[in-house]
Amino acid sequence: MASELKFQWFSCFLRTGIAYISSVAVHENFRRMGIAKRLIATAEAQARAWGCRSVALHCELNNHRAMKLYRELGFKCISVPEGAKWSQPTASPDFNFSFMMKLLKLPSASAA
Protein backbone atom coordinates (compact mmCIF):
# COMPACT_ATOMS: atom_id res chain seq x y z
CA MET A 1 0.00 0.00 0.00
CA ALA A 2 2.88 2.40 0.69
CA SER A 3 3.84 2.31 -2.97
CA GLU A 4 0.39 3.73 -3.75
CA LEU A 5 0.98 6.85 -1.65
CA LYS A 6 2.74 10.02 -2.63
CA PHE A 7 3.75 12.37 0.14
CA GLN A 8 6.33 15.12 0.06
CA TRP A 9 7.02 18.19 2.07
CA PHE A 10 9.82 20.68 1.99
CA SER A 11 11.90 21.45 5.01
CA CYS A 12 10.88 24.17 7.39
CA PHE A 13 11.71 27.69 6.30
CA LEU A 14 13.88 28.47 9.30
CA ARG A 15 13.63 32.19 8.74
CA THR A 16 9.84 32.13 8.99
CA GLY A 17 9.20 28.96 11.02
CA ILE A 18 6.74 27.67 8.42
CA ALA A 19 6.78 24.13 7.01
CA TYR A 20 5.28 23.76 3.54
CA ILE A 21 3.43 20.65 2.38
CA SER A 22 4.03 20.52 -1.35
CA SER A 23 1.91 17.50 -2.22
CA VAL A 24 -0.51 15.05 -0.63
CA ALA A 25 -1.98 12.42 -2.92
CA VAL A 26 -3.66 9.12 -2.16
CA HIS A 27 -4.37 6.59 -4.92
CA GLU A 28 -8.08 6.49 -5.70
CA ASN A 29 -8.36 2.85 -4.54
CA PHE A 30 -7.24 3.88 -1.04
CA ARG A 31 -9.20 7.10 -0.53
CA ARG A 32 -11.69 7.62 2.32
CA MET A 33 -9.60 5.45 4.67
CA GLY A 34 -8.01 8.23 6.72
CA ILE A 35 -4.67 7.98 4.95
CA ALA A 36 -4.48 11.68 4.02
CA LYS A 37 -5.23 12.63 7.64
CA ARG A 38 -2.39 10.40 8.84
CA LEU A 39 -0.01 11.81 6.24
CA ILE A 40 -0.80 15.38 7.27
CA ALA A 41 -0.47 14.46 10.97
CA THR A 42 2.99 13.04 10.18
CA ALA A 43 3.97 16.24 8.37
CA GLU A 44 2.75 18.31 11.32
CA ALA A 45 4.77 16.17 13.75
CA GLN A 46 7.88 16.64 11.61
CA ALA A 47 7.26 20.38 11.43
CA ARG A 48 7.04 20.52 15.24
CA ALA A 49 10.29 18.55 15.49
CA TRP A 50 11.92 21.16 13.24
CA GLY A 51 10.60 23.88 15.55
CA CYS A 52 8.15 25.30 13.02
CA ARG A 53 5.22 27.34 14.29
CA SER A 54 2.89 26.62 11.38
CA VAL A 55 2.26 24.48 8.30
CA ALA A 56 1.20 25.87 4.93
CA LEU A 57 -0.02 24.41 1.64
CA HIS A 58 -1.76 25.35 -1.57
CA CYS A 59 -5.03 23.63 -2.48
CA GLU A 60 -6.70 23.74 -5.87
CA LEU A 61 -9.98 25.60 -5.39
CA ASN A 62 -12.07 23.08 -7.34
CA ASN A 63 -10.82 20.18 -5.21
CA HIS A 64 -13.73 20.45 -2.78
CA ARG A 65 -12.94 17.24 -0.90
CA ALA A 66 -9.38 18.36 -0.19
CA MET A 67 -10.52 21.86 0.83
CA LYS A 68 -13.05 20.28 3.23
CA LEU A 69 -10.42 17.94 4.68
CA TYR A 70 -7.90 20.72 5.25
CA ARG A 71 -10.53 22.89 6.95
CA GLU A 72 -11.55 19.97 9.18
CA LEU A 73 -7.88 19.58 10.16
CA GLY A 74 -7.66 23.24 11.18
CA PHE A 75 -6.22 24.89 8.08
CA LYS A 76 -7.51 28.35 7.21
CA CYS A 77 -7.48 30.12 3.85
CA ILE A 78 -5.30 33.20 4.15
CA SER A 79 -4.12 35.99 1.89
CA VAL A 80 -0.42 36.00 1.21
CA PRO A 81 0.93 39.34 2.43
CA GLU A 82 2.12 41.65 -0.31
CA GLY A 83 5.85 41.27 -0.77
CA ALA A 84 5.93 37.72 0.65
CA LYS A 85 7.94 35.32 -1.46
CA TRP A 86 5.45 32.45 -1.64
CA SER A 87 5.33 31.18 -5.20
CA GLN A 88 2.21 29.75 -6.77
CA PRO A 89 2.22 26.06 -7.67
CA THR A 90 3.20 25.27 -11.23
CA ALA A 91 0.05 24.20 -13.04
CA SER A 92 -2.17 25.04 -15.96
CA PRO A 93 -3.35 28.68 -15.98
CA ASP A 94 -6.88 27.28 -15.63
CA PHE A 95 -6.15 26.17 -12.05
CA ASN A 96 -6.67 28.51 -9.12
CA PHE A 97 -5.21 27.80 -5.72
CA SER A 98 -5.99 28.84 -2.19
CA PHE A 99 -3.11 29.37 0.22
CA MET A 100 -3.91 27.65 3.51
CA MET A 101 -2.12 27.70 6.83
CA LYS A 102 -2.44 26.04 10.23
CA LEU A 103 -0.82 27.20 13.45
CA LEU A 104 0.82 24.35 15.33
CA LYS A 105 0.61 23.72 19.05
CA LEU A 106 4.20 23.25 20.13
CA PRO A 107 4.98 21.10 23.13
CA SER A 108 5.20 23.16 26.32
CA ALA A 109 8.55 23.54 28.05
CA SER A 110 7.14 21.88 31.18
CA ALA A 111 6.29 18.73 29.19
CA ALA A 112 9.95 18.18 28.27
Number of C-alpha atoms within 10 A of each C-alpha: 7 6 6 11 16 13 14 14 16 13 15 22 13 11 7 10 17 24 27 22 20 14 13 18 15 18 12 9 9 13 11 10 10 10 16 21 16 11 18 18 13 12 20 23 15 16 26 21 12 16 17 24 18 21 22 19 21 20 22 15 14 12 10 11 10 16 20 11 13 21 15 11 13 12 20 17 17 12 10 13 8 7 6 7 8 10 8 11 14 7 10 7 6 5 12 14 15 18 18 21 22 21 15 17 11 14 11 7 6 5 5 5
